[in-house]
Amino acid sequence: MKTRPRLKGGISARRRTRGIVSIEFALLLPLLLGIALPLYDIARNVQAQMILINVSREGANLASRAAATYPMQTIMSSLAATTPPLSMSGSGMIYITQIMGSTGCDSKGNGCTGTVVAQWKWTGGGDSGAASKIWNCSTAGTSWATDGSGSCNGLGGKTPPQPVDLLKGKLSDGQIAYAVEAFYVQPPLVGAINLGGGITTPALSPNLYSMSVF
């Protein structure tokens, strides 16, 4: 029975080739990760932002149609239940602000300045530290309720009324609108990357936000 001679030279060449490929991969791996991780961060932020937009839009729609039927906490909890993979209870917050046109109206009831007549904060929200960008309860003698309703106490019949720039000149006297704000904190996996020569890549902001009015 004949056997083929072992080609030591060929085997050695293949081993050298595999070794070169391994070294090249080890050198390229940091570069590949430096490209892949920022792209993954961007994709995560885009997904989270789209979820927040849907929450604020659907929330404003629900608040305007169901405010007299369901407690605002029920509405906000229902909205938060639609946000996976985001953890709104851990890193998110929702505010609903009721705005009414009531001051600065002309003789036809147009051009009124919007004023805050009610505001609610989701009691199931995480410790994101997010405050409403429309108007902050706990100012001008107001305070958050401690009964679980999440409402702002002290706004009813408040004199002077609490004006807001949102919808200024767009609400007629007595017209009501609901603004829903959704916040989420999502720290990026990769921060700014130093490329050398004083050049760094921009870092994604961890603070995401969306607001809709209905």
C-alpha positions, 0 to 999 in steps of 0.5 A: 500500500502506497502512502503519499509523502507529507509535504512539510513545506506546504503545511508550514506555508498554510500555518504561516498564512493562518497566522498572518490572517489572525494577526490582521484580524486582531489589528482590524478588530478595534477598528471594526468595533469602532465602526459597528458600536456607534452605528448600533448606538444610532440605531438604538436612539432612532428606535427609542425616538420613534417609540417616544414620538408614538407615545406622545402622539397617541397620548395627546389623542387619548387625553383629548378624547378620554380625559373625562372617562379615564384617570390620567394615570391610567392613560399614561400607564397604558402608553408606557405599556406599549414602549418595550424594549424601552423601560419607561418605569426605569428611565422614562417619564410622561407628562400631560399638560392641559392648556386653555386659551384665556388671555390676550384675546381680541374682540373675536376671541382670537390670539389668546395666550395659552394658560396651564389649567392642569398638569399630570406627572406619571407616578410610574416613571423612573428616576430620569430627572426630567421636568416638563419643558412646557411648564413646571409644577411646584412653582408659583405656589403649586405642588405635586399631589401625594394621593397617587393621582399625579396631578398638580395641586394649586392650579385651579382658579390660579390668579394670575393664570400660568401662561405658556408660550406653547400654542400662543396665538393659536387657541381661542378663548376657552379652547382646550388642548392637551400636550403630552411629553415623553422623556427617556434616558438612554446612555450610549454604549460608546462615547466620543472617540478621539481620532487624534490630532484634536479630532473627536467624533460627536457623542450621542445625547442620552436624553431623548424627548418628544412632545405632541399636542392635540 
